[in-house]
Amino acid sequence: MKQLLPKIAGWLVGIYVIVLMRTCRLRFHNDCREALASQGVRYVCGSLHAHQISCMMGAERGTAAIVSRSNDGEMVVPMLRMTGHVPIRGSSGTGRKGGATALQSLIKHVLGGGGAMLAVDGPRGPRGSVQRGIAMLAQKTDAAVLMAVGVPSRRWVIRKTWDQFQIPQPFSAIDLYMSEPLVPKPGEPVELFTKRIETALRELEAKHDPVEGAGRADPTAGNSVRAAA
């Protein structure tokens, strides 16, 4: 029964996300994906772990995402499949269990023309600390990195989670802000490229969602808070 519970929860999450996709309005800002594709430039997308739902809603069908092998990851798999995305089990950190294998699968997917979305500070954080997986993926596939921040007009923020996980509410507007393309420089160490990606992500969140970005949300608000645009 314990093994079934995450799967049941995953299907419920998937149904909820489908409801969101049918009732929410997505608004894209600085979205250069079509322009990059027209130029034959590959790109991979990254977001905070907290913004996974909003950002995956804005991803093209067939986008692959690395999902941890934990029970939490088990709950994400049905949601991805139900919304037309491709789950790859493992970790975006190459030093973790299944990380190297998952990254190789993701590299193959991107080289084959597919999209990719990584929760760059997951699965355990700390929040906003970008792991090197997305930089390695971009370098191995000669792809630009696009960071995204999702800001729903109405959302629940689960304060007791390490990432302050956000759940958009039905019938909300979701603004998806994207960074300028970050391109690997010739000979650039992966650590320096990772740092550039992290800086771009933090600046993006600080500009468009400053309260959450600075961690200034009211801790007395309970397990969740309702945020309005």
Buried (B, 14 or more C-beta within 10 A) or exposed (E): EEEEEBBEBBBEBBEBBEEBBEEBEBBBEEBBBEEBBEEEBBBBBBBBBBBBBBBBBBBEEEBBBBBBBBBBBBBBBBBBBBBEBBBBBBBBBBEBEBBBBBBBBBBBBBEEEBBBBBBBBBBBBEBBEBBBBBBBBBBBBEBBBBBBBBBBBBBBBBBEBBBBBBBBBEEBBBBBBBBEBBBBEEEBEBEEBBBBBBBBBBBBBEEBBEEBBEEEBEEEEEEBBEBEE
